[in-house]
Structure formats: C-alpha cells, structure tokens
C-alpha cells in the first residue's frame, strides 16, 4: 500500500492512498440516522453502534468514477481497509471537520491535475460525501457546505461529480434545490445515492441525477424537463449515461442567462426585464427601433439584448437567472485558470501635444530629403574617388587638379560644355593619351550619375515639393518624460461599461486614483526582462510611490494618516482639486464650457499632453489642428497602459451566451453592430463641446491636406470637402449672375 502525507495535508486528519476501487471493504458505523423510510432503513436507524459491513461488491457505486481523482469524506466512525492493488485513479480519504477549513481541494487540484496518467480515459473529479447529514444537518452548522467549503474541488472545474451518499434523500433533495446552493453549483453535477441501496444485491446501480435547469411551469415553446433523473444502469454504463444526460440538460442553460445595464436611466436594470417594468415599448425589427434601444443604454446593454434576443422577445424570462454576461473588461496578466475569456481586442492609447513641434520647411532639408545621410556619404565618396582616378591618369598633361572636379560636376549636372580647355585638349585631341580606362570611368559616371541618378533625384525632389509639411514631436512616448503633465479622462481606466450617476468630486477623484494605484502596483510587481517593459516597471514604481502619501500609507503599506483620501462614514468630505496638482497624471472630463481648461492648457504648448484611447485621439487631433492660431498638434502612441480587453465568463456546460457571442464575432455581426452603435451614439469628446465661430484652413495646405507625422505615423486632416463646397457655391453664384445678365441682354435685343 502506497501511503504518504504532505505538509499541506498533515494539519487535518488525512490519509492519502493510491488504491483500487475494486478491492475496498467498507465498514460503516451509522449512529443516530433519522428520516428513513422502509424496513431496511429502520434497521439502519436502530443499528446503534454495531458495525454494518458493506462488502466490495456493494461499493459498486464508485466504479463509474474509477477514472476520476476521487475525494471521499467520512466521519470519524468510518473504518477503511484497503489492499495494495493497481488503481485507475487516486483516491483521497478525508474526515469531516467543521472547524478547520483548509483549501484541500486546491491542493489536490495542483497535485493531481498535471500528474502523468497512463489511462487514456478522460480525466474527471469525483467527491463522495458519506452521510453528510450526520455532520452538517444534525447541528447548527453551515448548511451550505457545498458552496463554501474550501476542502472540496473548485466548483468551476470541468467534469466534476458531487455524490451525496445519504440516508435521508428527501432532505438532500430539498437542500440541493435551495437557492443558495443552486446558485453556487456551477459545474458540479450533483448525484444523490440512497444508502439503502448499499444493502441491495441487485447488479444495477440506482442514481438520482439533479437537473439544475429545471423549470416548474415552462412557457410555451420551452423544452420540458424533470427535476431529478433516476438512472438504473450497470457499473460499466453509468458514466456514459451520466455524460449523455448532463450534455442534453446543458442545452437548457439558455433560459438562465441575464445581464445588467442601464436602460433609459442611471439605475442598473436586467436586460431580461426590458419589456416588463422598464417602459421602453416593443423593439421593432427596424433601424429606428434598434436606434432607440441604442440611445437608451450602453454598448454592453445593446450587445446583451442581441445575445438574449430570443429569450426576451419570447418571454422566456420568468425565472431567476443563474449566469450573467459581464461587460468588456480588462483582462489582467494574472487571470484565474478556471474562468473563460473571450478576447475583444487590444486597447491602445495615444497622446497629443504641441510641445516643441518641428517641421521640414527649411530649404536645406528640402534639397537633401530625396536621399538619406548614408546615400549622400556614399555619393560623396564615389565623387572623390573618381576625381582622384582622373587626376592620377591625367597628371602629366594638366597641372590644374580642379579641372578633374569640374569635369565630374559637369557630367553630374548633365552639362555638355567642358569648362576646362586643358582637359579638352588632353582627353579628346592628343591621340597619344587615348586610354581605355579613362573612357570607361567617364562613360560609367555619365550613365550612372549624369543620367540615372540625376533624373531620379529630380523626380524625387518634385515629389517632395508636392507633399505638404511634416510635423514631428520630440516624444515617442510620454509616460517616461520627466516633468510632464498628462491629462487623462476619468473614464479612461474605468473597466465597467455602465452609465453611472454623477458622483461627488471626492468619490470621482478617489475612484480614478485607486484604479491608477492598483494598475501601477500590478506593473511594478511584474517579473519582466525586456528593456521596454523594464522602463514601464520603473515608471509604474515611481507613480505608485508618489501616490502612497495621498492615501496615508508609507512605503511598507502601513497606514500613517494625514492622507488626502481617508476613510469616512456617511457623507464624503469635500475634495481639494489642487491637492494632487504636482502629480504627473491629472484627471479631466470633456464637458460644456471646458471647465477643466483642456484647450487652454494644451494651446500653451508646454510640457503637457492629452492621453486617451487611440480612436478618441485621432478625432481630437483633427479638431485641435483646425485653429486660427495655426498651432500644430502632433499625436503619438504610448503603450504604458496598453491592455487586452474581453469578456470574463464563468464556465458553463454548453454555454449559450458564450456560443452566441463567439458566433457574432466570427461572423462579423458584432463588428457591424459595434460600428452602427458608434455612429448612432458617438462619444462626446472635446470637439463636441467646442464653440468656434470661425475655423481656419492653413495657408500652407493648398489642397486642404495637412500632414502631421510622429514616428512614421501620419494624420491627414481632410479639408478638401470644405474648399470644394465653398468653390461650388461661388461658381453657382457666378453662373446665376451671368445667367441674369444674358437674359437682360436678350430682352433688350428683343425690344
């Protein structure tokens, strides 16, 4: 017999065995069992303390789970005798303990889940609780021992069976169907076994399978099901029947999904009640109906309606939901392994600023722009080399070395007249100096430099003159710039897609800096090796340490008091907006009247930048560059806050919402409705609240295009449409004026 005890298990009465289910002799002592019915049950109740042997052939209820990692919970009166035989799966014997609540299930998961198994059968988890009523239902103990006891396997692990071996099945039926237990079963498939069957000599097993999706009064159109499914099967076939039954019943989970969002008001409402207490009327299958729904809620509510549309419109929502659709949230680097994630995409962030913006308007830069620095160096090297070769060849016939350079310049500039007469006589008139090498050098230079390169340069130079000005920023990122001030919207780091009632200033600033504090703390604790990520880690550590005094904490996270954000009871205290004025990141909000003075701060062109999502910065940059002062703003990308966003869903067998969501994403339906929603309900950014009586078209942008570049990224501001419209209006007025004069002349001629 292989027996070992680990340190993690040693604190509770635990014996861990690798043994065979086929060779177990169980001696049970049942004392004080009540609630039984029938003669056999009465004999068990009155058995007192006499042991009742249950032979190995009566422990056949464990056979269907022989490929599982099995945990068997008993009370102290049970005696287990084992034989050393090969086993299909490990078995853990544990005693009930209502006082000590160690995470035995988590330890077992880490110990056995990655264990190499020779058995080809799929892995599963099985938890047997022998007579739990004796430990938990005969005293004032926590009745919800299934949901909260950490000694059990985690409820969100797949292929998990929870078997209740009991002498009071009616009490257990009522217990399992109670709302607290039902809402926390998750992936656990509950099976009740009546202990009276242990004394039966029948070869078939009798199992009661619990239907978590039972609906007492189903609506017309809903599938009918039973609360319990009684199975009579042989030990070799029971697991197949359990798997098939669970798979069939899992299709009913579609009736137990819901989502909370805002519909026409600040309070959260269940999307299942969209046509009930929420008076929004029926959503017609038309663009106007869908647009009305989009105006009532956030994108999360809009998407939830599409996922649960069949349930809502067919009124399949009269029962309490078990699962909820979460909004799009940030998926952290350390995510829980037992949850499901559906990726939405990578959230990128950008910045915009006019700090030390430079352009390519100088003449020298324009002349040298067709070639880069290395090309100019190579061209100069070739020029000097050829001039030296000609000097060496013609050294006996000309003492003026500049003539060779003049020859090279003349050929390069496609000049047919040779300035130096000496070179002309030495090269072309004196036949004794005919040299094949000289002719080859001059011919190659004329073809490659005098013809090909010169024409290519002129073409590129012409193109450079057509392209508008290019503006560059000295920053490639802003989070690591010393002494910078970053403006960031309150909602930028908010993970919830909800419309929240306006908060008081104290709560608004507190929630913003708490999210920033947690994000910087997470980044500072990451184990990274890349240079860029190490720079982010240093920046996050600095920002995190700067926030500690404002929360009344020291470097050891010990409360020291005197912080800006302190605990309070009742009404929050007033907030001093200048308290964190020296902090690099300042929260702002796009509102009417620009109360946060965003435009004024940015137009100062100081060491300040506005940071927002990439799409928002694209729109804001276009707006900022359309100004009368002709201030040029440049946008750039900063990956400090870059994150992966998606949906976090609890695992559900045959999850209806997850399947619908993935289908919408893969088919393009999600992208379509996301685009439509953004068109119907566009974000109110800085340009939405602006009040400009005149908008300037830059004089250096003749065709209405102004190009802004930062690190290779281009931002083309389209103003051609405005110019075309103004030109069209002027042409129409001129045509109308000419038409009036022609008509007047015809009338005079007719007269």
N, C-alpha and C positions, 0 to 999 in steps of 0.2 A: 504494500500500500504506500503510495506516494503522498506524504503529508508535509506541508510546510506552512509557516506562519510569518507573514511580513510585519514590519514595524507598524505600517498603517492599519493593519487588521488587528494587531495584538491588544488594542485598548478595549475591544469588545469581545464577548465570548464567540470566537470564530474558530472553526476547524475547516481548512480548505483541502478538499480531496479531489484527486483525479481518479474517478472510479467508473464502473459500468452501471448503467441504469438497469441492465438486465439481471443483475445479481445483488439486489438490495432486499434486506429483510427489515421491515419497519415494525418496531414495537411501540405502539401508541398507548399512552395513558390518558384517557379522557375523563375529566373530572368536572362535574357541575355543568354539563352541556344542557341547555334548555331550548325549548321551542321546537322540538322534533315531533314528527307525526309517524304513526305506524308502529308495528310491533318491533321491528328491528331498531327503530330509533329509540323506543322506550328502553330496549335492552342496553343501548349505548348510554342513555342518560343514567340508568340505575347501575351502571357497571362500577361506579365508585372509583377506587384507585387500582382495581385489578387491571393488569396489562392485557390489551387485546392485540394479539399478534396478527399482523397483516402480512401474508406471505408474498414472495416475489411476484407471483403471477397476479396478485391483486394490485400491484403498483404499476400496472399496465397503463395507467393514465399519464405516466411520464414518458412512455415510449414515443408518442408523436413528436416529442420535443427533444429527442436524443441528439439531434444535430445542433442544438442551441447551447449557448452558455447559460446555465441554469443556476438560479439562486433559490434556495429552499429555506423559508423562515418557519421556525417551530418555536414552541415554548420549551421551558427547561425540563418538562416531564417526558419529552420525547427522547428515545434512545435509538441511535443509528448504528447498525452493524454493517460493515462493508467487507467485500472480498476484493483482492487485488486482481482485477480483470481489465483488459483493454477497454478504453472508453471512446465514444464518439465525440463527446464534448465535455468540458469541465463543469463540475458541479460544486457550488459553494453552499455549505451548510451554515446558517446563522440562527442565533437565538433572538427572539423578540426582546427589545429593550426600549422602553418608553421614555427613558431619561436621557440616554446618550444618543445623539442624532448625528453621527459622523457620516461623511459622504462616501459610504461604502460603494454605492452604485457608480460614482465617478471613478473610484479606484479600480473597480472591476472593469469598467469600460477601457481604461488606459492599459490594464494588464492583459486583457484577453482579445480586444478588438483587432490588434495588429499581430496576434500570435499566428505563426505559420500552422496551417491546418492541412492535413493530408486528405481529409474528407472533401469530396467535390460538391457536397450538398451546400445550398446557400446558407449563410450564417443567419442566426436569429437569436433573440433573447427571450428567456422564459423565467418568470418569477412565480414560484409557488408559495402561497401563504396558507399554512395548515392551521385551521381553526383560529382565524384572526379575531372572532367574536369573543374568545376567552380572554384575550389581552386588551382589546380595544372597545368592546361593546358591553362589557360587564363592569366597567368602572367609568369614572369621569375623565376619560382620556380623549384626546383629539380624534374625533371620528373621521376626519379627512386625512387618514394616514396614507392613502394612495397618492394624494396630490402633493403633500409637503414633506414626506419623509425622505431625507437625502440618502437613506440606505438603499433605496430602490434605484433601478436603472432609469436614466433620464427619460422623461415622457416623450421627447421628440426624436428618439432613436427609432429607426425603421425596423420592421419585422420583430415586433415586441408583443409578447403574450403575457397577460397577468391573470393567473389562475387562482381563484379563491376556492379552497377546499374547506367546506363548511358543513356544520350540522344544522344550520338554520338558513336554508337557501332563500326563504321568503324575506327574511330580514336583510339579507345581502342584496336581493333584487331591489328592494326599496332604497337601500343605501346607494347602490350604483346609479340609480336613476335620479338621485337628488341633484339639484342644480349645482352646488359647489363641486361635487365630484365629476359631474358630466362635463363641466366647462374646463376641466384640467386633465381629462383622459388623454387628449391629443392623439398620439399614435398607438396608445396602448389598446390592445384588443382584449376585452375582459371576458373570461370564461368562468362559469360557476360549476363546481362539481360537488354534488351531494355526497357526504361521507357515507351515507347508507349504501352507495354503490360499491364501496370498498369490500363489502361482505358478500357481494354477488359473485356467483360462479359463471356468469354469462361472459362469453368471449368478446362481446361488443362493449364499446365504451359509450357512455352517455354524457354528453357535454351540452351545456346551455351557453350559447354564444350571444353576447349582448349587442344589440343594434343601437349604436349611438345616434343614428339619424332617424329614429322612429318618430312619426307624426301621427297623433291620435286621430285627428279629423282632417285628412288631406283634402285640399281644394281640387276641384275638377281639373284634370289634366296632370295631376301629380301621381307619381308611382306609389303603389300601396306596399307597405312593409309591415313586419311584425316586430314587437319589442324584443323578443327573445327567439332564437332559433335553436330548437333541440335537435341534436345530432346523435345518431346511433351508428357507429362505424367501427370497423376493425382498427387495431392499433396502427397498422401499416397505411391505412387510407385516411385516417383522421386529419393529418396535417394537410393533405391535398384538399379535403373538404373545407377545412378552416380557411385555407388560402383562397379558394374559389368563392366562399361566402363573403369573406372580407372584401374581395375585389368587386363583387357585384353590389354590395351595400355601399361601397365607397362612392358610387355614382350619385348617391343621394346627397352628397355634401353640397351640391349646388344650391340647395334650399336654405343653407345655414351661413351664407356669406352676407356681409354688410360693410358699410363704410360711413364714416362720419366726416362731414364737411359743412361749409356754410351755404345755405340756400336762402337768399333774399334777406339775410340779416346777420348780425355778428355772432349769434349763438350757433353752436355746432348742432347739426341735425343728421339723423340717419337717412342715408340715401334710399333705404327701403321704404321710408315713410314719405317719399316725395309727393305722392298723390293722396296722402292722408291728411294729417294735421297741418302740413305745410301747404298753404293755399297757393299753388302755382298753376293749377289747371293741368289739363292733359297736354303732354308734349306731342304735338303733331309731327308727323314724319315729313317735315319740310324745312328748308333753310331758316325760315322765320322762327319756327318752333325751337330748333336747335340753338339759334342765336339767342333767343330769350332765355334758354337754360344756361348758356354760357355767361350771360350777363348776371345771372343770379348767383353764381358760385365760382369757386376757384377751378384751376385745371384739374386738381385732384377730384373734386366733386363731379366735374364734367366727364372725366375718364371713368370714374366709378359708375356713373349712370350707364355708360356704354358697356361696361363689363357685366353689369347686373340688369341689363335692359329687359331680358326675358322674364326675370323674376318680378321686376317692378310692374311691367305692363300686364302680366298675367295674374297679379295679386297673389304671388307665392311668398308672401312676407308676413304671415300671421303668427309666426312662432319666433322664439328667441334665437338670435344668431349665435354661432359658436366661433366664427372666424371673421376677421376684419381685414380690409385692404388698407395697407399703410400708404401714406403719401411718399413721394420721391424724397429720399433722404440721402445723406452722406453715408457711404459705406466705408468704415474705417479699415485701417490696415490689419487690425486685430479683430476679426469677426468671429462670431460663435459658429462652431462647426456644425451644430445641429439645426441651423436655420437655413432657409433657402433664399437665394439672392437672384434677382433679375436685373441685369445691368441696363441702365438708361443711357449712360454715356459719361464722358469726361467733362467735367465743368472747368472751363478755362477762365482765367481772369486777366484783364488788361488794365492799363493805366493811360492817362492822357495828361499832358502838361506842355507849357510853352517855355520852360526853363532852358535858356541858352540854346535855342533852336537856331541852327545854321543852314544855309542853302548853298547851292552850287552856281551862284550867279556871277562869280568873278571870271575875267577873261582868260586868265592862265588856266584855270580849271576847265574851262570850255574847250580850249585848244588841246589840252593833254588828255581829255576824257576818252577819246577813241581808243587809246592804248593804256594799259596799266603800267605800273612802275617797272616791273621786270621786263616788259616788252621794250620800254624806252631804253633801259640799260643795255639789253642785247643789241638793239638797233645802233646805239652809240658805239658799242664795242666793235660791231661789224664795220661801221663807218671808219673808225680809226685804223682798223686792221687793213682794209683795202687801201686807204690813203698811204699807209706805210709801205705796202707792197709796191704801189706805183712809184713812190719815192725811191725805193731801192732799185727798181728796174730802170728808171729814167734819171738816175743820179748823175750820169756822165754827160747829159745833154741839157740839163737845166739846173740852175743853181737856186731857183726860187721854189722852195718847198710848198709855198701857199698855192702854187698852180695846181698841184695834185688835189688839194682840198677843193679848190674852185671847180675843178673838173667833176669831182664827186657831187658837189652841190648842184651843179648844172644838170647832171644826169638825173639826180633825185627829183629835182623840180621840173623835169621834162623841158629843160631849156635847150634849144637846138643850136645856140650860138655859144662857142667856147670863148671865154673871156681872155685867156692867155694865148698869145701868138706863139710863144715858145713851145707850149705843149702841142700846138697845132703842127708846127714845123717838125718837132721831134717825133711825133707819133705818125703823122699822115704823109709827110713829104720825103723824109730821109729813108730810103728803102733799106739801108744797112741796119736800121733799127727795127725792122719788122720782126716781131716776136709773137709766137702763138700764145704764150702765157698772158701777154698784155691784152690781146684781143679777147681772150676768154674771160678775164677779170672784168673788162669793161662791158662785154656782152651780158654776162650774168648780172652785173649790177644794173644795167639798163633794163633788163627784163624783170628781175625780181623787185628791185627798189624803184627804179624810174617809172615802171609801168604798173605792175600788180599792186605793190604796197601803196603807191601814191593814189591810185584810183580807189582802193579800198578805204584809205584814210579819208578821202573826200566824201565818200558815201556815208561813212560813219559820222563824220563831222556834220553832214547835213541832217542826219537823223537826230543827233544830239541837239541841234539848234531847234528842232521841231518839238522835242519833248519838253514839257513845262518844268518849272523849277522843282527841285527835290530838296525837301527839308529833313534834317536829321536831328535826332536828340542825342545828347551825351550819355543817356541812360539806356542800358539794355534791360535792367530791372530796377525796381525802386525800393524793395524791402531791405536791401543791404546798403542803401545810400545813407551816409552819415549826416545827421541833422535834417533829414527830410520830414515833411509833414504830409501824411497821407489821409485823404478824405475818403470815407467808406460808408455806404448806406447802412442804416440799421438792419435792414432785412437781408443783407448780403450773406451773412453767416447763419441765418435762420434756416434750420433744417425742415421746418414744417410748412406745408403749403396750405396755410389757413389764413383767413381774414380775421384778424384779432381786433377787438375794440381798442381804441386809442388808450394808451397807458400813460400814467403819470411819468414825469421826467425821471424820477428816481428808479422806477421799475424798468423803464425803457433803456436807460444807460446801464443799469445793473445787468440786465439780461444780455446786452451786447458784450460787455466786458467779461462776463462769465464765460460766454461761448469762446471769445478770443483767448481767455485764460486757459481753458481746457484744451483748445487746439494747440496752443504754443507748448503746453505741458506735454501733450502727446508727441509732438515733433521733437521736443528736447530729449525725450527718453528713447527715441528710436536708435537702433544699432545700425548705422549706415557707414559705408566705406567710400562711396562716390564723392568726388570733390564738390559737386553742386549741392548734393544733399547734406554734406557736412557744413557747407555755408549756411544752408537753411536751418540746420540744427543750432548753429551758433546764434543766428538771428532770433530764432524762437526762444532760446535760453535767455537772451538779453531782454526780449519783450516780456517774457514770463517773470523774470526777476524784477523788472520795473513795475509790474502790476502788484507784486506781493504787498508792499506797504499800503496800497489803496484798499486792499481787503483786510488790513490789520494783521498781516502774517509776516513772520521773519523767514529767513532762508531755509529753516527747518520745518516750515509749515506750522509753526507754533503760534497760536493767537497772542498778539501783543496789544491789540486795541488801537484806538486812535486812527482807524481807517476811514476812508470816505464811504465805503459800503460796509455797513454794520448790520447786525441782526436787529429786527424791530418787531413789535407786536401791534397789530391794528393798522392804523393809517401810516403809510410810509412817510419818512421825513422829507423835507424839501431838499432838492438837489442843486448844488452849486455847479453850473456848467463850466466854470473856469477852473474846477478842481483838478482836472486832468489835462489842462491846457498844454503842459510840457510833454505829454505822452505823444509818441510819433503817429499813432493812429487815432483819428478823430471821427466819430460817427456823425453822419449828416442825413438829411432827408430831403427828397425833392418835393417841394410844396409851393403853393401860391405865394408870390411875393418874395421868394428866395430868402426866407428868414435865416437860413444858415450862411448866407452871403457866399454861395459857392462861386458864382460868376465873378464877384469882386475879388475873391481870394485867388482864383485861377488866373485872372487877367493881370494880376500883379507880376506874373512870370517869375515869382520867387521859387524857392526850393520847396515846391508843393505840387502834388499830383492827386488826381481823382482816380480811384480804383473801383471797378465794377466788373460785372461779367463781360465777356468778350462782345457779345451781341449788343449790350447796352452801350459800351464804349464806342462801338462803331457808329451808332446813331448819334451819340453825344458829340463825337469828334466832328462829324459833318455839321452839326449845329454850331459848334464853337468856332469853326473856321469861317463861318459866314458872318463876319463882323465888320463894322465900319472902321475900326482902328487897324485893320489888316494885321492883327496878331495871328501868328501861325502856331497852331497846336499840333503836337505830334503824339501819336498813340504808340504803345508798345505792349509786349506780353510779359507777364510776371507769373512764374509758376510756383510761387511760395504757397498759395492757397489752392493750387490745383488739386482736384479731388475726383474720385469716382462716385457717381450717384446712381441710385437704383431703388428698387423696391425690396424691402425685407419682409419675407413671408414665413410664417410658421409652417412646417411641413405637414401636409395633409395628403392622405392617400387619394390619388386621382384628383388633385386639387382643381376645382372648376375655375376659380378666379385666375390661378396661375396659368392654366392652359389657355384661357381666353386672352390673357394679357400677352403671352408669347405669340399666339396666333395673330393678334393685332399688330405686333411689332414686326414679325416676319413677313406679313402680307402687305405692309405699307399703310394699313388703315390707321395705325397710331400716328405715323408721321403726317398723314393727311389731316387728321382732326387736330393735331397739335398746331399745324400751320393755320388752319381755319380759326382755331381759338385765338391765336395771337393776332390775327387780322381783325377779328371781332372785338377783342378785348386787349388792345395793345397796352403795354406798360406806360405809365405816366412818368416820363423821365424829365430831365432838365429842360429839354426843348418844349415839353408840353405846357409848362407854366411860364415860358418866356413871353415877354410883351415887347417886341421890337417893331417900331413903326417903319423903319427902313432897314433893308438888308443889302449889304454891299457885295458887288461882284468884283473880285480882284482885277486890277488893271493889267497884271502880268499874266492873266489867264484869258487869252483872246478867244479861245474856243469854248470857254466855260468849264474847263477841267483844271483842277488844281491838285497836283500830286504831292502827297506827304509820305515820306519814307522813314522808317526806323528799323534798322537791322534787316533790310531786304523786304520789309512789309510795306505794301503800297495802299494808300487810301485815296481813291479818286472821287472827288466831290463833283457830282453831276449838276451843272447849272445850264447845260445846253438847252434844256427844255424851256427854261425861263426866257433865254435870249431869243429862241425861236418864236415863242409866243409873243414877245414884245415886237419882234420884227414883223411877224404876221399881222399884228394889229395895226402897225404903222403902214404896211403895204395895203391893207384893206382901206384905211382912211385915205391914202393917196389915190387908190383906184376909184373910190367913191367921189373924191374931189374932181378927178379927171372926167369921170362919167357925167358929173353935173355940168362941167364946162362944155363938153361935147354936145350935150342936149341943148344948152343955151345957144350954141353956135348954129345948130340945126334949126332951131326955132327962128333965129334971126334970118337965116338964109331962106327959110320958107316964107317969112314975112316979106 
